[in-house]
Each structure stands twice: as C-alpha cells, then as structure tokens.
Amino acid sequence: MFSKIRTVKEAYQNFKLFISKVYEPTEAESITAMVFKEILGYDRIKLILNETELLSAALFEQIDFIAFQLIQHKPIQYILGYTYFHDLKISVNEHVLIPRPETEEIIDYILANHDNRIMDVLDIGTGSGCIPIALKHQRANWSISAIDISAEALKTAQSNAKKYNLQMEFILADVFEFQPNGKFDLIVSNPPYVLESEKLQMQQNVLAFEPALALFVPDQKPLKYYERIVSIAAQHLNANGKLYLEINESFATETAQLLAQFTFENIQIIQDFKGKNRLVLGTKN
Ligand SMILES: C[S@@+](CC[C@H](N)C(=O)[O-])C[C@H]1O[C@@H](n2cnc3c(N)ncnc32)[C@H](O)[C@@H]1O
C-alpha cells in the first residue's frame, strides 16, 4: 500500500485516506494521529515539524500492518494493546472490554462523592480492572476487591494494577455464585447490559472483536446481572453504603425500581455526556 511513499507527511496522508474506507473523517484523523504517535513518538506538532523526514522500510511495514488490521475493523486499542482511562494507560486485549468514556464519568461521580477516608470497595465484572485501578489511584486508603468470571480478564487487570503499583484483591468468581466475605462501603459494577437484539445496531468492530461475555444479556432477562448484584449489595453493604451501577439507557426506571424493592434509598438516575441514562445509584438503608 505504501510502497511509493517516502516522507512522514505522505505516509500520514495515505494512512488516513486508506482507513477512511471504514472510518468517518474525524475518527480516521484521530486514529491516524494515535498510530503515528505510537510508531514515531511524534505528537501533532512534531509531525508537522518533521513532515519531510524519510521513513525506514521497517516503519512502513509496521504502519502497513496496522492499516490492514484497522480496515478489518479491529479496534485500534486492541491493535496497539492499550487505551487511556481516567488518564491512566490501561493494557487491553480481546479478553477485556475496551473501557468507555461513559465509565470514566462514573469514576468522576464516585470520586466527587467520596474522599480518601478508609473504605471497603467491591467492583463486580472488572474486565481490564479500569474501575478499581482508577479509584485506587486517586483514593489510596480504599481497600478494593474486584471479581470477574474470566481468568484472562483478571490476568489483564492484575498486570494493569501491578504496572501502577496498586494493591488490590482480584477474585475469579461467577457473580451468580459469589458469596463475598464481609461487608463493603461501596459496590460498583458495569455488568453486561446489551440486549442480544441490539446486536443489529452495533458496529462491526465491537461485535467481531470485543468479548461477548462482557456485553450481552438475553432479551428476556435484561436485568439478570442487576438482580443478582442488587441482592448482593443488599446483604453486603454496610448501613449507608453506596451502590453505583452503569446501565443500559433503556432500563433506568426498571433498575431504579429494583433498588427500591431492596429498600435502597436516595435512588438516582444520572445521565452521561450524551444525555443518556447511564448510572443508577442508591444508598443502603
Ligand atoms: C461490561 S464489562 C465491564 C468491564 C469493566 N468493568 C469496564 O467497565 O470496562 C462486564 C464484565 O463482566 C464480566 N462478567 C460477565 N459475566 C460475569 C459473571 N457471571 N460473573 C462475573 N463477571 C462476569 C465480563 O467478563 C466483563 O469483564
């Protein structure tokens, strides 16, 4: 694809054009910038300053390989092996969901509501470990445990925590069988919540590459994870403990009702930056 290309500028423009077959122009631009930052170490200004620099054959090969994976819809985060979450570089692979900006907002919300006082925290369905890692990074006094049913996901989460030298407990467990030891002051979860029927509207890169185990629930049981998590929270939160749940925007009312059935108080539904219902929270009475 890039055989006649010589300079950084030509390579950049060609790459962007090539991936525009499958990406919108603004996304193609930002992915191209990410790739060139990764491969050359140049941010946008350095790219302009060095645009006439000649690229080596080895670099072309790397860029070529990335471009071909991208047009097969492989997410850039899986190609590069990382993403940024709450300003932390988090390793990702096809065993973990790519952390989303909506989840970063939940971290902001939790941090805004809780200071660094000692607390016991549980994250259910931790995936890459993005939630406990972002929390522990800001709240060193919290004692955090995280569970996931996927051993591969937990391995990724553990290595992410190690990279930042953060101590936390990772537990391999199925939430439907999990019996926590002791009590918590805060439980957070971003469980699978996409309906099988919603697959039709999803982008190919999500469907083909992200783990189905992290995403889908049967149409007939959209709240299956929430029913279990709220029941765990009802038994294992201390009085006045908080439950934070990321949700499918179509089931905010039903999730809030579920919390009410378990006698949670101060139940709120919070919208994300796209104006969609994304977080349900409540306080254990
Ligand atoms: C939507 S992903 C969230 C990952 C991560 N917390 C995030 O916000 O990016 C849901 C996670 O729940 C895990 N999971 C699915 N079923 C589970 C189960 N029965 N018990 C425990 N974890 C489960 C998946 O492996 C996946 O990592």
The ligand as an SDF file (V2000), in Angstrom:
LIG
                    3D

 27 29  0  0  0  0  0  0  0  0999 V2000
  -19.2570   -4.6100   30.5330 C   0  0  0  0  0  0  0  0  0  0  0  0
  -17.7970   -5.4870   31.0130 S   0  0  0  0  0  0  0  0  0  0  0  0
  -17.1230   -4.2860   32.1190 C   0  0  0  0  0  0  0  0  0  0  0  0
  -15.6420   -4.3510   32.2350 C   0  0  0  0  0  0  0  0  0  0  0  0
  -15.0280   -3.1820   33.0320 C   0  0  0  0  0  0  0  0  0  0  0  0
  -15.5690   -3.1190   34.3790 N   0  0  0  0  0  0  0  0  0  0  0  0
  -15.2790   -1.8640   32.3070 C   0  0  0  0  0  0  0  0  0  0  0  0
  -16.0620   -1.0510   32.8280 O   0  0  0  0  0  0  0  0  0  0  0  0
  -14.6900   -1.6380   31.2420 O   0  0  0  0  0  0  0  0  0  0  0  0
  -18.5040   -6.7150   32.0690 C   0  0  0  0  0  0  0  0  0  0  0  0
  -17.5190   -7.6780   32.7300 C   0  0  0  0  0  0  0  0  0  0  0  0
  -18.2840   -8.6230   33.4790 O   0  0  0  0  0  0  0  0  0  0  0  0
  -17.6710   -9.9060   33.3950 C   0  0  0  0  0  0  0  0  0  0  0  0
  -18.6830  -10.9330   33.6300 N   0  0  0  0  0  0  0  0  0  0  0  0
  -19.5930  -11.4370   32.7670 C   0  0  0  0  0  0  0  0  0  0  0  0
  -20.3300  -12.3760   33.3570 N   0  0  0  0  0  0  0  0  0  0  0  0
  -19.8910  -12.4870   34.6370 C   0  0  0  0  0  0  0  0  0  0  0  0
  -20.2500  -13.3090   35.7370 C   0  0  0  0  0  0  0  0  0  0  0  0
  -21.2450  -14.2090   35.6430 N   0  0  0  0  0  0  0  0  0  0  0  0
  -19.5850  -13.1520   36.8900 N   0  0  0  0  0  0  0  0  0  0  0  0
  -18.5720  -12.2490   37.0000 C   0  0  0  0  0  0  0  0  0  0  0  0
  -18.1880  -11.4510   35.9940 N   0  0  0  0  0  0  0  0  0  0  0  0
  -18.8320  -11.5610   34.8120 C   0  0  0  0  0  0  0  0  0  0  0  0
  -17.0880   -9.9490   31.9980 C   0  0  0  0  0  0  0  0  0  0  0  0
  -16.0450  -10.9040   31.9050 O   0  0  0  0  0  0  0  0  0  0  0  0
  -16.6400   -8.4960   31.8100 C   0  0  0  0  0  0  0  0  0  0  0  0
  -15.2870   -8.3460   32.1600 O   0  0  0  0  0  0  0  0  0  0  0  0
  1  2  1  0
  2  3  1  0
  2 10  1  0
  3  4  1  0
  4  5  1  0
  5  6  1  0
  5  7  1  0
  7  8  2  0
  7  9  1  0
 10 11  1  0
 11 12  1  0
 11 26  1  0
 12 13  1  0
 13 14  1  0
 13 24  1  0
 14 15  1  0
 14 23  1  0
 15 16  2  0
 16 17  1  0
 17 18  1  0
 17 23  2  0
 18 19  1  0
 18 20  2  0
 20 21  1  0
 21 22  2  0
 22 23  1  0
 24 25  1  0
 24 26  1  0
 26 27  1  0
M  CHG  2   2   1   9  -1
M  END
$$$$
